[in-house]
Amino acid sequence: MGNDLTKREQEILKWLIHGMSNKEIAEKESISPRTVQKHLQRIYQCLGVQTRAEAIVFIHQDGKHLHL
């Protein structure tokens, strides 16, 4: 499931887990907040979740293999 994430998506997911907002992630990755949102939509789809909170819970429970 999560193994299908690109390197960029894995980076964005790492920042998400650290509690960063889309704007903060965008600044860190030198991309627009809209691009962050697009990446998050794909991340949620790959993880089988629908929200930011669900993604964080998924990673803490089942995402050990992602090596973030």
N, CA, C and O atoms as a printed pandas DataFrame, in Angstrom:
     atom_number atom_name residue_name chain_id  residue_number  x_coord  y_coord  z_coord
0              1         N          MET        A               1    0.824   -1.189    0.000
1              2        CA          MET        A               1    0.000    0.000    0.000
2              3         C          MET        A               1    0.870    1.255    0.000
3              4         O          MET        A               1    0.993    1.917   -1.031
4              5         N          GLY        A               2    1.469    1.589    1.128
5              6        CA          GLY        A               2    2.297    2.771    1.241
6              7         C          GLY        A               2    3.586    2.704    0.450
7              8         O          GLY        A               2    4.245    3.724    0.249
8              9         N          ASN        A               3    3.958    1.505   -0.005
9             10        CA          ASN        A               3    5.181    1.354   -0.787
10            11         C          ASN        A               3    5.081    2.032   -2.142
11            12         O          ASN        A               3    6.102    2.234   -2.799
12            13         N          ASP        A               4    3.880    2.388   -2.580
13            14        CA          ASP        A               4    3.683    3.029   -3.865
14            15         C          ASP        A               4    3.932    4.535   -3.809
15            16         O          ASP        A               4    3.810    5.217   -4.827
16            17         N          LEU        A               5    4.278    5.060   -2.643
17            18        CA          LEU        A               5    4.513    6.491   -2.507
18            19         C          LEU        A               5    5.838    6.875   -3.153
19            20         O          LEU        A               5    6.837    6.165   -3.036
20            21         N          THR        A               6    5.823    8.024   -3.842
21            22        CA          THR        A               6    7.063    8.546   -4.413
22            23         C          THR        A               6    7.936    9.099   -3.289
23            24         O          THR        A               6    7.480    9.261   -2.157
24            25         N          LYS        A               7    9.181    9.382   -3.611
25            26        CA          LYS        A               7   10.080    9.970   -2.612
26            27         C          LYS        A               7    9.520   11.302   -2.111
27            28         O          LYS        A               7    9.584   11.591   -0.916
28            29         N          ARG        A               8    8.977   12.105   -3.011
29            30        CA          ARG        A               8    8.399   13.404   -2.623
30            31         C          ARG        A               8    7.225   13.184   -1.675
31            32         O          ARG        A               8    7.107   13.873   -0.661
32            33         N          GLU        A               9    6.361   12.231   -1.999
33            34        CA          GLU        A               9    5.210   11.938   -1.137
34            35         C          GLU        A               9    5.660   11.439    0.230
35            36         O          GLU        A               9    5.055   11.782    1.246
36            37         N          GLN        A              10    6.706   10.641    0.262
37            38        CA          GLN        A              10    7.238   10.174    1.543
38            39         C          GLN        A              10    7.762   11.343    2.367
39            40         O          GLN        A              10    7.572   11.382    3.583
40            41         N          GLU        A              11    8.420   12.295    1.711
41            42        CA          GLU        A              11    8.909   13.487    2.412
42            43         C          GLU        A              11    7.742   14.295    2.974
43            44         O          GLU        A              11    7.778   14.736    4.123
44            45         N          ILE        A              12    6.716   14.485    2.160
45            46        CA          ILE        A              12    5.547   15.245    2.602
46            47         C          ILE        A              12    4.873   14.536    3.762
47            48         O          ILE        A              12    4.453   15.181    4.723
48            49         N          LEU        A              13    4.765   13.237    3.686
49            50        CA          LEU        A              13    4.164   12.458    4.768
50            51         C          LEU        A              13    4.982   12.595    6.049
51            52         O          LEU        A              13    4.421   12.688    7.141
52            53         N          LYS        A              14    6.299   12.609    5.915
53            54        CA          LYS        A              14    7.172   12.790    7.082
54            55         C          LYS        A              14    6.874   14.128    7.759
55            56         O          LYS        A              14    6.755   14.190    8.983
56            57         N          TRP        A              15    6.752   15.200    6.969
57            58        CA          TRP        A              15    6.458   16.518    7.548
58            59         C          TRP        A              15    5.062   16.531    8.165
59            60         O          TRP        A              15    4.850   17.150    9.208
60            61         N          LEU        A              16    4.122   15.859    7.533
61            62        CA          LEU        A              16    2.758   15.766    8.058
62            63         C          LEU        A              16    2.768   15.132    9.445
63            64         O          LEU        A              16    2.109   15.620   10.363
64            65         N          ILE        A              17    3.511   14.054    9.591
65            66        CA          ILE        A              17    3.606   13.350   10.869
66            67         C          ILE        A              17    4.216   14.245   11.941
67            68         O          ILE        A              17    3.898   14.115   13.123
68            69         N          HIS        A              18    5.093   15.151   11.523
69            70        CA          HIS        A              18    5.712   16.085   12.462
70            71         C          HIS        A              18    4.793   17.265   12.789
71            72         O          HIS        A              18    5.195   18.187   13.499
72            73         N          GLY        A              19    3.570   17.237   12.277
73            74        CA          GLY        A              19    2.579   18.251   12.629
74            75         C          GLY        A              19    2.629   19.529   11.821
75            76         O          GLY        A              19    2.040   20.535   12.215
76            77         N          MET        A              20    3.322   19.504   10.698
77            78        CA          MET        A              20    3.429   20.710    9.885
78            79         C          MET        A              20    2.167   20.937    9.059
79            80         O          MET        A              20    1.522   19.989    8.609
80            81         N          SER        A              21    1.830   22.206    8.869
81            82        CA          SER        A              21    0.689   22.583    8.032
82            83         C          SER        A              21    1.081   22.471    6.559
83            84         O          SER        A              21    2.258   22.327    6.228
84            85         N          ASN        A              22    0.083   22.538    5.684
85            86        CA          ASN        A              22    0.365   22.492    4.246
86            87         C          ASN        A              22    1.291   23.637    3.849
87            88         O          ASN        A              22    2.204   23.455    3.043
88            89         N          LYS        A              23    1.053   24.813    4.415
89            90        CA          LYS        A              23    1.886   25.977    4.102
90            91         C          LYS        A              23    3.332   25.743    4.545
91            92         O          LYS        A              23    4.268   26.060    3.810
92            93         N          GLU        A              24    3.509   25.195    5.735
93            94        CA          GLU        A              24    4.858   24.917    6.237
94            95         C          GLU        A              24    5.562   23.859    5.385
95            96         O          GLU        A              24    6.749   23.977    5.082
96            97         N          ILE        A              25    4.811   22.826    5.006
97            98        CA          ILE        A              25    5.378   21.777    4.149
98            99         C          ILE        A              25    5.783   22.376    2.804
99           100         O          ILE        A              25    6.853   22.073    2.276
100          101         N          ALA        A              26    4.920   23.225    2.258
101          102        CA          ALA        A              26    5.200   23.862    0.969
102          103         C          ALA        A              26    6.495   24.664    1.035
103          104         O          ALA        A              26    7.319   24.598    0.124
104          105         N          GLU        A              27    6.669   25.416    2.108
105          106        CA          GLU        A              27    7.891   26.208    2.263
106          107         C          GLU        A              27    9.114   25.300    2.385
107          108         O          GLU        A              27   10.154   25.574    1.787
108          109         N          LYS        A              28    8.993   24.237    3.147
109          110        CA          LYS        A              28   10.096   23.300    3.361
110          111         C          LYS        A              28   10.497   22.621    2.051
111          112         O          LYS        A              28   11.684   22.428    1.790
112          113         N          GLU        A              29    9.515   22.261    1.233
113          114        CA          GLU        A              29    9.757   21.518   -0.007
114          115         C          GLU        A              29    9.882   22.418   -1.241
115          116         O          GLU        A              29   10.114   21.927   -2.346
116          117         N          SER        A              30    9.727   23.734   -1.054
117          118        CA          SER        A              30    9.801   24.703   -2.162
118          119         C          SER        A              30    8.778   24.401   -3.256
119          120         O          SER        A              30    9.089   24.416   -4.447
120          121         N          ILE        A              31    7.544   24.125   -2.814
121          122        CA          ILE        A              31    6.423   23.907   -3.728
122          123         C          ILE        A              31    5.237   24.716   -3.209
123          124         O          ILE        A              31    5.301   25.270   -2.112
124          125         N          SER        A              32    4.168   24.789   -3.975
125          126        CA          SER        A              32    2.999   25.553   -3.543
126          127         C          SER        A              32    2.139   24.728   -2.580
127          128         O          SER        A              32    2.173   23.498   -2.608
128          129         N          PRO        A              33    1.363   25.418   -1.724
129          130        CA          PRO        A              33    0.446   24.691   -0.839
130          131         C          PRO        A              33   -0.542   23.828   -1.628
131          132         O          PRO        A              33   -0.944   22.762   -1.160
132          133         N          ARG        A              34   -0.929   24.277   -2.807
133          134        CA          ARG        A              34   -1.846   23.502   -3.649
134          135         C          ARG        A              34   -1.187   22.192   -4.094
135          136         O          ARG        A              34   -1.842   21.152   -4.148
136          137         N          THR        A              35    0.087   22.247   -4.406
137          138        CA          THR        A              35    0.816   21.040   -4.789
138          139         C          THR        A              35    0.908   20.083   -3.609
139          140         O          THR        A              35    0.791   18.869   -3.774
140          141         N          VAL        A              36    1.117   20.635   -2.419
141          142        CA          VAL        A              36    1.126   19.804   -1.209
142          143         C          VAL        A              36   -0.215   19.099   -1.083
143          144         O          VAL        A              36   -0.261   17.900   -0.808
144          145         N          GLN        A              37   -1.316   19.837   -1.284
145          146        CA          GLN        A              37   -2.653   19.250   -1.169
146          147         C          GLN        A              37   -2.839   18.120   -2.177
147          148         O          GLN        A              37   -3.415   17.083   -1.846
148          149         N          LYS        A              38   -2.359   18.310   -3.392
149          150        CA          LYS        A              38   -2.463   17.258   -4.415
150          151         C          LYS        A              38   -1.676   16.010   -3.996
151          152         O          LYS        A              38   -2.153   14.885   -4.150
152          153         N          HIS        A              39   -0.480   16.222   -3.472
153          154        CA          HIS        A              39    0.316   15.090   -2.989
154          155         C          HIS        A              39   -0.409   14.390   -1.838
155          156         O          HIS        A              39   -0.439   13.161   -1.778
156          157         N          LEU        A              40   -0.989   15.164   -0.933
157          158        CA          LEU        A              40   -1.698   14.564    0.200
158          159         C          LEU        A              40   -2.886   13.729   -0.266
159          160         O          LEU        A              40   -3.148   12.664    0.293
160          161         N          GLN        A              41   -3.602   14.194   -1.276
161          162        CA          GLN        A              41   -4.727   13.415   -1.800
162          163         C          GLN        A              41   -4.249   12.051   -2.292
163          164         O          GLN        A              41   -4.889   11.032   -2.035
164          165         N          ARG        A              42   -3.135   12.040   -2.993
165          166        CA          ARG        A              42   -2.589   10.770   -3.488
166          167         C          ARG        A              42   -2.082    9.904   -2.336
167          168         O          ARG        A              42   -2.268    8.687   -2.344
168          169         N          ILE        A              43   -1.447   10.525   -1.350
169          170        CA          ILE        A              43   -0.975    9.795   -0.169
170          171         C          ILE        A              43   -2.150    9.130    0.532
171          172         O          ILE        A              43   -2.092    7.948    0.870
172          173         N          TYR        A              44   -3.222    9.897    0.750
173          174        CA          TYR        A              44   -4.408    9.341    1.418
174          175         C          TYR        A              44   -4.950    8.157    0.629
175          176         O          TYR        A              44   -5.326    7.138    1.208
176          177         N          GLN        A              45   -4.989    8.293   -0.687
177          178        CA          GLN        A              45   -5.487    7.210   -1.542
178          179         C          GLN        A              45   -4.602    5.967   -1.404
179          180         O          GLN        A              45   -5.109    4.853   -1.270
180          181         N          CYS        A              46   -3.303    6.158   -1.437
181          182        CA          CYS        A              46   -2.369    5.023   -1.315
182          183         C          CYS        A              46   -2.470    4.338    0.043
183          184         O          CYS        A              46   -2.338    3.118    0.140
184          185         N          LEU        A              47   -2.704    5.124    1.091
185          186        CA          LEU        A              47   -2.790    4.564    2.439
186          187         C          LEU        A              47   -4.180    4.022    2.763
187          188         O          LEU        A              47   -4.355    3.294    3.740
188          189         N          GLY        A              48   -5.165    4.378    1.941
189          190        CA          GLY        A              48   -6.533    3.937    2.200
190          191         C          GLY        A              48   -7.194    4.711    3.321
191          192         O          GLY        A              48   -8.009    4.170    4.067
192          193         N          VAL        A              49   -6.832    5.997    3.437
193          194        CA          VAL        A              49   -7.415    6.861    4.465
194          195         C          VAL        A              49   -8.058    8.067    3.794
195          196         O          VAL        A              49   -7.911    8.279    2.590
196          197         N          GLN        A              50   -8.784    8.864    4.606
197          198        CA          GLN        A              50   -9.468   10.021    4.030
198          199         C          GLN        A              50   -9.051   11.350    4.638
199          200         O          GLN        A              50   -9.321   12.405    4.063
200          201         N          THR        A              51   -8.403   11.313    5.783
201          202        CA          THR        A              51   -8.058   12.560    6.458
202          203         C          THR        A              51   -6.605   12.564    6.926
203          204         O          THR        A              51   -5.943   11.528    6.978
204          205         N          ARG        A              52   -6.143   13.739    7.258
205          206        CA          ARG        A              52   -4.811   13.945    7.812
206          207         C          ARG        A              52   -4.636   13.111    9.082
207          208         O          ARG        A              52   -3.629   12.426    9.258
208          209         N          ALA        A              53   -5.632   13.184    9.956
209          210        CA          ALA        A              53   -5.574   12.444   11.224
210          211         C          ALA        A              53   -5.501   10.937   10.980
211          212         O          ALA        A              53   -4.727   10.241   11.636
212          213         N          GLU        A              54   -6.292   10.435   10.052
213          214        CA          GLU        A              54   -6.263    9.003    9.735
214          215         C          GLU        A              54   -4.900    8.598    9.181
215          216         O          GLU        A              54   -4.408    7.510    9.480
216          217         N          ALA        A              55   -4.293    9.460    8.382
217          218        CA          ALA        A              55   -2.968    9.156    7.828
218          219         C          ALA        A              55   -1.940    9.041    8.951
219          220         O          ALA        A              55   -1.105    8.137    8.942
220          221         N          ILE        A              56   -2.001    9.951    9.908
221          222        CA          ILE        A              56   -1.062    9.927   11.032
222          223         C          ILE        A              56   -1.256    8.665   11.861
223          224         O          ILE        A              56   -0.283    8.012   12.239
224          225         N          VAL        A              57   -2.510    8.320   12.145
225          226        CA          VAL        A              57   -2.793    7.099   12.911
226          227         C          VAL        A              57   -2.298    5.878   12.142
227          228         O          VAL        A              57   -1.679    4.988   12.726
228          229         N          PHE        A              58   -2.564    5.830   10.843
229          230        CA          PHE        A              58   -2.120    4.702   10.018
230          231         C          PHE        A              58   -0.608    4.525   10.118
231          232         O          PHE        A              58   -0.123    3.413   10.325
232          233         N          ILE        A              59    0.125    5.604    9.972
233          234        CA          ILE        A              59    1.585    5.531   10.006
234          235         C          ILE        A              59    2.076    5.047   11.359
235          236         O          ILE        A              59    2.989    4.225   11.436
236          237         N          HIS        A              60    1.475    5.553   12.420
237          238        CA          HIS        A              60    1.905    5.131   13.755
238          239         C          HIS        A              60    1.573    3.660   14.026
239          240         O          HIS        A              60    2.296    2.987   14.760
240          241         N          GLN        A              61    0.488    3.162   13.438
241          242        CA          GLN        A              61    0.083    1.779   13.686
242          243         C          GLN        A              61    0.657    0.795   12.674
243          244         O          GLN        A              61    1.114   -0.286   13.047
244          245         N          ASP        A              62    0.634    1.162   11.404
245          246        CA          ASP        A              62    0.954    0.207   10.340
246          247         C          ASP        A              62    2.081    0.631    9.407
247          248         O          ASP        A              62    2.427   -0.112    8.489
248          249         N          GLY        A              63    2.647    1.783    9.617
249          250        CA          GLY        A              63    3.587    2.319    8.640
250          251         C          GLY        A              63    5.050    2.117    8.936
251          252         O          GLY        A              63    5.893    2.817    8.376
252          253         N          LYS        A              64    5.370    1.193    9.789
253          254        CA          LYS        A              64    6.773    0.970   10.166
254          255         C          LYS        A              64    7.646    0.646    8.946
255          256         O          LYS        A              64    8.825    0.998    8.913
256          257         N          HIS        A              65    7.068   -0.019    7.955
257          258        CA          HIS        A              65    7.820   -0.438    6.765
258          259         C          HIS        A              65    8.134    0.710    5.805
259          260         O          HIS        A              65    8.882    0.522    4.845
260          261         N          LEU        A              66    7.574    1.896    6.051
261          262        CA          LEU        A              66    7.792    3.009    5.137
262          263         C          LEU        A              66    9.132    3.710    5.359
263          264         O          LEU        A              66    9.612    4.408    4.466
264          265         N          HIS        A              67    9.734    3.539    6.513
265          266        CA          HIS        A              67   11.039    4.139    6.821
266          267         C          HIS        A              67   11.050    5.644    6.599
267          268         O          HIS        A              67   11.884    6.164    5.858
268          269         N          LEU        A              68   10.127    6.337    7.240
269          270        CA          LEU        A              68   10.061    7.793    7.071
270          271         C          LEU        A              68   11.029    8.515    7.954
271          272         O          LEU        A              68   11.092    9.745    7.926
